[in-house]
Amino acid sequence: MDAFDALAHVVALHPRNGRLDGGRRRGTVSFGQRIAEPGGRHWKEWSVDISEAPFAARDLIRRDEAIDLYFSQNAFHGWRRLAQLSTLGALYQDLDYQRRATHAGKDPRVVAEGALAALDETGIPSPSFVMKTGRGLCLVWLHELLPRNALPRWQAVQKRLADILTPFGSDKAALDAARVFRVSGSLNSRADPLDAEVRMIWCNGSVGEPFRHVFSDLADEVLPHTRTGLLSLSAERARRKAEGMQVGGPARTLTVATWAETMLSDLQRLRTHRYPEGAIHPGERDRWLFCAATAMAWLCPHQVLERELSALAHEAAGWEGKETRGRMSSALARARMAAAGQRLEWDGREVDPRYRMKASTVVEWLEIESGEMREAGLRMLVESDRAREITAERQRDSRRRKGAQDRTALQAARLELGRKARFLQVSKGLTVRELADMLGVSAFQVSKAITEANAKG
């Protein structure tokens, strides 16, 4: 498996646009490295256009700059921030098995076999490949490219995989979409020098092209269901494939996570529209960032929320970490409470302590005007009239994707049917039932078509 070098590794996570990707594979890949300096190592990070990332990784290894070299598993718009996430292309699990007494000191291949067996026993599809990282393992499930609005379900799958692999030391702090992992061919400075090289030790498919899952199918298998539910899902997938319907798109069900993702996306759109230069004007920063913090608290594991929020606050407001912690302390505290399993009583019932703001409240707080809603392309932070327009647009798009005719075309066809039926009714004295049999439609359709034809004259 030596053929899976740095270039092949990055290409596997960030390949060229494919048929399933819809041309969405664009943005940047982040690289990071711990650089040795007097007194220790410091973290250096930079971003590379996605088309150049594989070659950048290969060149770094060739120049012997291979110690503690990492790259992002997903793509971003600029810097590696959850708020800047562009697309999702893989699920992953970081197994720190050396910290488990039952696995410490074992050969990584033996541990990998155990993890694969545990996945198989629970009916979870095997990963695309397994990397040995020097002191642990990294399991990766490649899938087709997903837009960022698939993040809530993607995160749910991440958490479920982590639960299953807990006996093997799954790192619960390494589940976020902005995670970086070591590059194949790089060296882990903290590992035994004789076994420090990062490399593939197991592959599902060929090394040159590891197996790539369909995310919706993978999610259906991973997320908990009853056996009856799984059979129903399998039957539904088979039906949709047989009818030529797409099966790989993200779920559209509304959950608190999808609410949070849509809220954060709208806030970013509003910021881009109001402040093309990037920085929010004084007087509006606290409110915008608090709204963003409430959404991010539902999207980020609490271990990385402060890091992600600090990065966003520095970018949008120029705040340093201490200032962000002070100004956003209530949102951060509520996230820690939720992670600890604490609940708050509200209106006579126990609820999650994290804030959840109504769209109307955010609109009022940020004084979003009607024109801005349309110009910025907002989807959630809108007035009721605009919300109805968006719903109508979504329904039209859905009908169009399913092959339905435009409403105007349907009305024209019905009018033509009505005129033909009316002519036959008058000239041949046919009943509605006889007309229906002759024209191959229902009696109701004939009756409605004749009524419309009469009304039109």
Backbone torsions as a table, in degrees:
resi	resn	phi	psi	omega
1	MET	NA	17.6	178.3
2	ASP	-65.6	-19.2	-179.8
3	ALA	-66.9	-17.1	179.8
4	PHE	-85.5	74.2	-177.8
5	ASP	-87.6	-168.0	-176.9
6	ALA	-60.4	-44.1	-179.5
7	LEU	-62.4	-47.4	-179.8
8	ALA	-63.0	-36.4	-179.8
9	HIS	-63.4	-48.3	-178.8
10	VAL	-69.4	-37.0	178.0
11	VAL	-62.9	-38.0	179.6
12	ALA	-61.3	-40.7	-179.9
13	LEU	-81.9	-29.3	-175.5
14	HIS	-133.9	65.0	-179.7
15	PRO	-74.2	174.9	176.1
16	ARG	-66.6	163.4	178.2
17	ASN	-56.6	133.8	178.2
18	GLY	-118.5	179.4	-177.4
19	ARG	-59.4	-38.7	-177.2
20	LEU	-79.3	-15.0	-173.5
21	ASP	-84.8	-16.5	178.4
22	GLY	61.0	27.4	177.6
23	GLY	72.5	17.2	-175.1
24	ARG	-89.0	-8.7	-173.2
25	ARG	-76.2	92.9	-179.8
26	ARG	-148.9	169.7	179.4
27	GLY	116.2	-148.9	-176.0
28	THR	-129.4	155.0	172.5
29	VAL	-112.4	134.3	-179.2
30	SER	-95.6	136.8	172.9
31	PHE	-112.1	148.2	177.5
32	GLY	-142.0	153.5	-178.9
33	GLN	-154.4	139.6	173.0
34	ARG	-88.6	117.2	-175.2
35	ILE	-100.0	130.1	179.2
36	ALA	-73.7	128.7	176.3
37	GLU	-142.3	162.2	176.4
38	PRO	-54.8	126.0	-179.7
39	GLY	95.6	-0.9	177.8
40	GLY	137.4	-158.3	-179.3
41	ARG	-118.9	144.0	175.2
42	HIS	-120.2	157.4	-174.5
43	TRP	-90.6	126.3	175.9
44	LYS	-116.4	134.2	-178.5
45	GLU	-137.2	143.3	177.9
46	TRP	-150.6	162.1	-177.9
47	SER	-117.6	147.2	-178.2
48	VAL	-131.7	142.0	175.5
49	ASP	-55.9	141.1	-172.8
50	ILE	-58.0	-30.3	-179.7
51	SER	-71.9	-23.8	-177.9
52	GLU	-100.1	-10.3	-173.2
53	ALA	-58.3	-46.4	-179.2
54	PRO	-58.5	-40.4	-177.8
55	PHE	-72.8	-33.4	176.5
56	ALA	-63.4	-42.4	178.9
57	ALA	-64.0	-45.5	179.5
58	ARG	-60.0	-43.6	-177.0
59	ASP	-67.5	-36.9	178.6
60	LEU	-62.9	-42.1	179.1
61	ILE	-66.0	-42.2	-179.4
62	ARG	-64.1	-30.4	-179.0
63	ARG	-87.5	13.8	-179.8
64	ASP	60.7	29.4	173.6
65	GLU	-102.5	53.7	-167.8
66	ALA	-103.4	-3.7	-175.9
67	ILE	-78.0	125.7	175.7
68	ASP	52.1	52.1	-179.4
69	LEU	-102.1	129.0	-176.6
70	TYR	-124.9	162.0	170.8
71	PHE	-147.9	155.8	-176.8
72	SER	-76.3	143.2	-178.8
73	GLN	-83.4	-18.3	178.5
74	ASN	-123.6	171.2	-176.1
75	ALA	-103.5	155.8	-174.6
76	PHE	-137.5	163.7	171.3
77	HIS	-93.7	86.0	-177.3
78	GLY	93.6	-126.3	-175.6
79	TRP	-74.2	158.9	-176.9
80	ARG	-77.1	90.6	178.9
81	ARG	-138.2	142.2	178.3
82	LEU	-58.9	-36.9	179.8
83	ALA	-68.1	-15.1	179.9
84	GLN	-108.5	13.6	-177.6
85	LEU	-59.1	131.0	178.8
86	SER	-95.2	-59.4	-176.4
87	THR	-146.8	162.9	178.0
88	LEU	-116.2	133.6	-179.1
89	GLY	-133.6	-0.2	-178.1
90	ALA	-162.9	150.4	167.6
91	LEU	-103.5	156.6	-177.3
92	TYR	-158.0	158.4	175.8
93	GLN	-138.8	130.1	178.3
94	ASP	-99.8	114.4	-177.0
95	LEU	-103.0	108.5	175.1
96	ASP	-89.7	65.4	-171.5
97	TYR	-68.8	-20.0	179.2
98	GLN	-65.2	-19.1	179.1
99	ARG	-84.9	-4.6	178.8
100	ARG	-99.1	124.6	-178.0
101	ALA	-57.5	-32.7	-177.2
102	THR	-73.6	-16.8	-176.2
103	HIS	-124.3	-10.8	-177.0
104	ALA	-57.7	132.8	177.3
105	GLY	85.3	-5.6	-178.4
106	LYS	-78.8	157.6	174.2
107	ASP	-63.0	133.8	-178.4
108	PRO	-57.7	-30.3	179.2
109	ARG	-66.9	-36.5	179.1
110	VAL	-66.3	-42.7	179.3
111	VAL	-66.0	-41.3	178.9
112	ALA	-60.6	-42.3	178.3
113	GLU	-61.6	-39.0	178.5
114	GLY	-65.8	-42.2	179.1
115	ALA	-65.3	-41.8	178.5
116	LEU	-64.0	-38.3	178.4
117	ALA	-66.0	-39.7	178.8
118	ALA	-64.0	-39.7	177.2
119	LEU	-64.4	-43.5	-178.7
120	ASP	-63.5	-39.9	-179.1
121	GLU	-64.0	-30.2	179.9
122	THR	-95.3	6.5	176.9
123	GLY	77.9	21.0	-178.7
124	ILE	-93.1	130.4	178.3
125	PRO	-57.1	145.7	-179.9
126	SER	-66.7	152.3	176.5
127	PRO	-68.0	171.0	177.6
128	SER	-74.9	-36.5	175.9
129	PHE	-163.3	165.9	178.7
130	VAL	-126.4	130.8	178.0
131	MET	-107.5	138.3	168.7
132	LYS	-89.0	124.8	-172.1
133	THR	-108.6	11.3	179.4
134	GLY	101.9	-46.7	178.3
135	ARG	-129.9	7.3	-178.9
136	GLY	-166.2	-162.2	179.2
137	LEU	-131.1	151.6	173.7
138	CYS	-127.2	116.3	177.9
139	LEU	-99.2	131.8	-175.3
140	VAL	-127.5	129.4	173.3
141	TRP	-108.5	101.3	175.8
142	LEU	-70.8	145.7	174.5
143	HIS	-147.3	171.2	179.8
144	GLU	-62.8	161.1	-176.3
145	LEU	-70.1	134.8	-179.2
146	LEU	-119.9	145.3	173.4
147	PRO	-71.4	164.7	-174.8
148	ARG	-67.0	-17.4	178.6
149	ASN	-72.8	-4.2	172.9
150	ALA	-85.5	-1.8	-174.6
151	LEU	-54.7	-43.7	-178.5
152	PRO	-57.9	-46.8	-180.0
153	ARG	-70.4	-36.7	176.4
154	TRP	-57.5	-44.5	179.4
155	GLN	-65.5	-37.4	178.5
156	ALA	-61.9	-39.6	177.7
157	VAL	-67.0	-42.2	177.3
158	GLN	-55.4	-46.9	-177.9
159	LYS	-66.0	-39.1	179.4
160	ARG	-65.5	-42.7	177.1
161	LEU	-61.5	-39.9	179.3
162	ALA	-63.4	-39.8	178.3
163	ASP	-61.7	-43.2	-178.6
164	ILE	-66.3	-35.6	-175.6
165	LEU	-96.8	12.0	178.1
166	THR	-54.2	-41.2	178.9
167	PRO	-60.7	-15.5	-179.9
168	PHE	-104.5	12.8	175.1
169	GLY	83.8	32.0	178.5
170	SER	-57.1	127.3	-176.8
171	ASP	-82.2	108.2	-177.0
172	LYS	-72.4	-11.3	177.2
173	ALA	-92.4	2.5	-177.0
174	ALA	-117.5	39.1	-176.0
175	LEU	-107.0	-5.6	-175.0
176	ASP	-76.3	158.8	-175.7
177	ALA	-73.0	-10.2	-179.7
178	ALA	-99.2	21.2	-175.2
179	ARG	-74.7	146.3	171.5
180	VAL	-114.4	146.9	175.6
181	PHE	-132.0	164.5	-175.2
182	ARG	-68.3	145.3	-178.7
183	VAL	-82.4	140.3	176.1
184	SER	-58.7	132.8	-178.2
185	GLY	92.7	-10.9	177.0
186	SER	-81.0	173.1	-176.5
187	LEU	-120.0	138.8	177.4
188	ASN	-94.0	111.6	-175.3
189	SER	-67.8	-16.5	-178.2
190	ARG	-94.0	-3.3	-176.8
191	ALA	-95.6	170.4	172.9
192	ASP	-58.2	125.4	-177.5
193	PRO	-54.0	-27.9	-179.8
194	LEU	-77.9	-13.5	-177.6
195	ASP	-137.5	37.4	-172.4
196	ALA	-92.9	-13.3	-175.4
197	GLU	-74.3	135.2	177.2
198	VAL	-83.9	126.9	-179.6
199	ARG	-159.3	161.8	178.1
200	MET	-72.6	136.5	176.4
201	ILE	-121.8	-7.1	177.3
202	TRP	-156.7	141.2	-178.3
203	CYS	-138.8	138.3	175.7
204	ASN	-97.9	101.1	-172.9
205	GLY	103.7	-157.9	-179.2
206	SER	-86.2	151.2	179.8
207	VAL	-61.8	-35.7	-179.5
208	GLY	-71.9	-23.0	-178.7
209	GLU	-150.1	78.8	179.6
210	PRO	-58.7	155.1	-177.0
211	PHE	-61.2	136.2	179.5
212	ARG	-115.0	121.7	-176.4
213	HIS	-79.1	158.6	165.6
214	VAL	-89.5	119.3	-169.9
215	PHE	-57.9	-44.4	-176.6
216	SER	-61.7	-40.0	177.9
217	ASP	-66.5	-43.5	179.7
218	LEU	-61.8	-44.6	179.8
219	ALA	-62.4	-40.6	178.6
220	ASP	-60.7	-35.6	-179.4
221	GLU	-77.2	-33.5	-174.6
222	VAL	-82.9	-45.8	-175.9
223	LEU	-70.5	142.5	-172.4
224	PRO	-65.9	132.1	174.9
225	HIS	-143.3	161.1	169.9
226	THR	-73.5	162.3	179.7
227	ARG	-61.4	-38.0	177.8
228	THR	-61.9	-39.9	179.0
229	GLY	-64.0	-39.3	178.9
230	LEU	-64.5	-40.9	178.0
231	LEU	-63.3	-39.5	178.7
232	SER	-65.0	-41.2	178.8
233	LEU	-62.9	-42.0	179.2
234	SER	-62.6	-43.0	179.3
235	ALA	-64.5	-39.9	-180.0
236	GLU	-66.0	-42.4	177.9
237	ARG	-61.4	-42.8	179.6
238	ALA	-61.9	-41.9	-180.0
239	ARG	-63.5	-44.6	-177.4
240	ARG	-66.1	-38.4	178.1
241	LYS	-66.6	-41.4	-179.3
242	ALA	-63.4	-31.3	-179.3
243	GLU	-90.8	4.3	177.2
244	GLY	76.6	18.0	-179.5
245	MET	-87.1	150.1	-179.8
246	GLN	-68.6	138.0	-179.5
247	VAL	-117.8	-2.8	-173.0
248	GLY	-100.3	-0.3	-175.6
249	GLY	-77.0	160.6	179.5
250	PRO	-70.8	155.4	178.9
251	ALA	-68.2	147.4	-178.6
252	ARG	-106.8	7.4	-179.9
253	THR	-64.6	143.3	-178.0
254	LEU	-89.1	118.7	176.1
255	THR	-129.1	174.1	178.1
256	VAL	-63.5	-30.5	179.0
257	ALA	-70.5	-40.7	177.9
258	THR	-68.8	-33.7	173.4
259	TRP	-59.5	-46.2	-176.7
260	ALA	-65.5	-41.1	-179.5
261	GLU	-65.1	-43.2	179.8
262	THR	-66.6	-38.8	177.6
263	MET	-61.7	-47.7	-179.0
264	LEU	-64.6	-40.0	178.2
265	SER	-62.5	-42.4	178.5
266	ASP	-64.7	-39.6	178.7
267	LEU	-62.8	-39.5	178.0
268	GLN	-67.8	-39.2	177.1
269	ARG	-62.7	-42.4	179.8
270	LEU	-63.7	-42.6	179.0
271	ARG	-62.8	-43.7	178.9
272	THR	-62.7	-37.9	-179.3
273	HIS	-70.9	-45.1	-176.6
274	ARG	-77.7	-36.2	-172.4
275	TYR	-129.6	76.9	-177.9
276	PRO	-56.4	-26.7	179.8
277	GLU	-75.1	-13.7	173.8
278	GLY	108.5	-39.9	-175.6
279	ALA	-87.1	132.4	178.9
280	ILE	-77.5	141.9	-177.6
281	HIS	-69.8	146.6	176.1
282	PRO	-54.7	145.3	-178.7
283	GLY	98.3	-21.5	179.2
284	GLU	-116.4	-11.2	-172.8
285	ARG	-62.8	-47.5	-175.5
286	ASP	-60.1	-44.5	-177.3
287	ARG	-68.5	-45.1	-179.5
288	TRP	-61.6	-45.6	-177.0
289	LEU	-70.7	-32.2	176.3
290	PHE	-66.2	-42.3	177.0
291	CYS	-60.6	-42.9	178.5
292	ALA	-64.3	-39.4	-179.6
293	ALA	-63.4	-39.9	179.9
294	THR	-64.2	-36.3	178.1
295	ALA	-72.5	-44.1	-177.8
296	MET	-64.4	-28.2	179.4
297	ALA	-61.8	-25.4	178.7
298	TRP	-91.0	-10.5	-176.0
299	LEU	-107.3	-27.8	-175.7
300	CYS	-103.2	140.5	165.9
301	PRO	-57.2	142.3	-172.9
302	HIS	-60.6	-24.5	-179.0
303	GLN	-65.7	-25.4	-176.8
304	VAL	-113.2	-0.6	-177.2
305	LEU	-60.2	-46.1	-177.7
306	GLU	-62.6	-40.7	178.4
307	ARG	-62.4	-47.1	-178.4
308	GLU	-65.8	-42.6	-179.6
309	LEU	-67.0	-39.2	178.5
310	SER	-63.7	-40.1	179.4
311	ALA	-65.1	-42.6	179.1
312	LEU	-65.5	-42.0	-179.3
313	ALA	-65.8	-36.6	178.1
314	HIS	-66.1	-39.8	-178.7
315	GLU	-71.8	-41.7	-173.6
316	ALA	-90.3	-24.9	-174.7
317	ALA	-132.1	-8.0	-178.9
318	GLY	77.2	14.2	-179.8
319	TRP	-77.3	147.9	170.5
320	GLU	-90.4	170.2	-174.0
321	GLY	-56.0	-42.6	-178.3
322	LYS	-63.7	-42.0	-179.9
323	GLU	-66.2	-39.9	178.3
324	THR	-62.9	-45.7	179.5
325	ARG	-60.0	-38.0	-179.5
326	GLY	-71.4	-45.6	-176.4
327	ARG	-74.5	-31.2	-178.1
328	MET	-105.1	21.6	-173.8
329	SER	-60.0	-37.1	-177.5
330	SER	-67.8	-41.0	178.2
331	ALA	-66.1	-40.5	178.7
332	LEU	-66.3	-40.1	-179.8
333	ALA	-65.2	-41.0	178.9
334	ARG	-63.4	-37.3	178.4
335	ALA	-65.3	-39.8	177.4
336	ARG	-65.3	-38.5	177.8
337	MET	-61.8	-43.8	-179.7
338	ALA	-63.6	-40.8	-179.8
339	ALA	-65.1	-30.1	179.1
340	ALA	-82.9	0.2	178.2
341	GLY	83.3	12.0	-179.7
342	GLN	-78.2	152.4	178.2
343	ARG	-127.8	157.3	175.3
344	LEU	-118.3	150.1	177.9
345	GLU	-93.0	128.8	178.9
346	TRP	-142.8	125.4	178.1
347	ASP	55.4	38.4	175.4
348	GLY	81.5	8.6	178.4
349	ARG	-140.3	158.5	-179.8
350	GLU	-85.4	134.4	-177.3
351	VAL	-134.2	162.9	174.3
352	ASP	-61.7	134.7	-175.7
353	PRO	-73.0	-13.6	-179.4
354	ARG	-67.5	143.0	179.2
355	TYR	-66.5	146.9	172.0
356	ARG	-140.6	105.2	-173.3
357	MET	-88.8	140.4	174.3
358	LYS	-70.8	148.1	178.6
359	ALA	-59.7	-39.4	-178.9
360	SER	-63.5	-34.4	178.1
361	THR	-66.8	-42.9	179.4
362	VAL	-64.9	-41.1	177.6
363	VAL	-58.6	-42.4	-179.9
364	GLU	-70.0	-45.0	-179.4
365	TRP	-57.6	-47.4	-173.4
366	LEU	-92.2	1.7	177.4
367	GLU	51.9	52.8	-179.3
368	ILE	-80.8	122.6	-178.1
369	GLU	-89.1	160.4	-176.9
370	SER	-56.8	-44.3	-179.8
371	GLY	-61.8	-38.7	-179.9
372	GLU	-64.0	-36.5	-177.5
373	MET	-57.8	-43.2	-178.9
374	ARG	-78.2	-45.3	-176.3
375	GLU	-64.5	-36.1	-179.4
376	ALA	-84.7	-9.8	180.0
377	GLY	73.0	34.1	-179.0
378	LEU	-70.4	147.4	-177.7
379	ARG	-114.8	-30.8	-178.1
380	MET	-110.9	-41.7	-176.8
381	LEU	-82.4	69.0	-175.3
382	VAL	-138.0	162.6	174.6
383	GLU	-77.5	167.7	-174.9
384	SER	-60.5	-40.2	-179.7
385	ASP	-62.9	-43.7	179.0
386	ARG	-67.5	-36.0	178.2
387	ALA	-61.5	-39.8	178.1
388	ARG	-65.9	-38.2	177.7
389	GLU	-62.8	-43.1	-179.6
390	ILE	-63.7	-41.6	178.3
391	THR	-61.7	-43.8	178.8
392	ALA	-62.8	-41.6	178.7
393	GLU	-62.8	-42.5	-179.8
394	ARG	-63.8	-40.6	179.0
395	GLN	-66.1	-40.1	177.6
396	ARG	-63.1	-43.7	179.1
397	ASP	-62.5	-40.8	179.8
398	SER	-62.5	-44.8	178.9
399	ARG	-63.3	-38.8	-179.3
400	ARG	-65.5	-42.1	178.8
401	ARG	-63.3	-33.3	-179.8
402	LYS	-83.8	2.5	176.4
403	GLY	88.9	9.2	-179.6
404	ALA	-72.5	149.4	178.8
405	GLN	-76.9	157.4	174.6
406	ASP	-63.0	147.9	-177.2
407	ARG	-58.9	-39.0	179.3
408	THR	-63.1	-41.7	179.2
409	ALA	-64.6	-38.6	178.8
410	LEU	-64.5	-42.9	-179.8
411	GLN	-64.2	-40.1	178.4
412	ALA	-64.1	-41.3	179.8
413	ALA	-66.5	-38.4	179.4
414	ARG	-67.3	-38.0	178.7
415	LEU	-64.6	-41.5	178.1
416	GLU	-63.2	-41.5	177.4
417	LEU	-61.5	-42.8	-178.7
418	GLY	-63.1	-42.1	179.9
419	ARG	-66.4	-39.2	178.6
420	LYS	-66.5	-44.1	-179.8
421	ALA	-64.4	-39.4	-179.9
422	ARG	-64.0	-40.9	178.6
423	PHE	-62.6	-45.6	-179.9
424	LEU	-66.5	-36.3	180.0
425	GLN	-63.7	-42.3	-178.7
426	VAL	-76.3	-44.2	-173.6
427	SER	-76.7	-32.6	-176.0
428	LYS	-116.7	-2.2	177.2
429	GLY	66.4	31.8	-178.7
430	LEU	-80.7	148.0	174.9
431	THR	-80.8	168.6	178.0
432	VAL	-60.3	-41.1	180.0
433	ARG	-63.9	-43.3	179.5
434	GLU	-65.3	-38.3	176.8
435	LEU	-63.7	-41.2	179.7
436	ALA	-60.8	-45.1	179.3
437	ASP	-63.7	-39.8	-177.8
438	MET	-69.4	-40.1	-175.1
439	LEU	-89.9	-7.4	177.1
440	GLY	73.6	31.2	178.0
441	VAL	-131.6	177.4	-179.8
442	SER	-80.1	159.9	177.3
443	ALA	-62.5	-35.5	178.6
444	PHE	-62.4	-42.6	180.0
445	GLN	-64.3	-40.5	178.6
446	VAL	-63.5	-46.3	-178.7
447	SER	-61.0	-44.9	-179.7
448	LYS	-65.8	-39.9	-178.9
449	ALA	-65.7	-41.7	178.8
450	ILE	-64.2	-41.3	178.6
451	THR	-59.4	-44.4	179.6
452	GLU	-67.3	-38.8	179.1
453	ALA	-63.7	-40.2	178.3
454	ASN	-64.5	-39.0	-179.0
455	ALA	-67.1	-33.9	-179.5
456	LYS	-79.9	-19.6	179.8
457	GLY	87.0	NA	NA
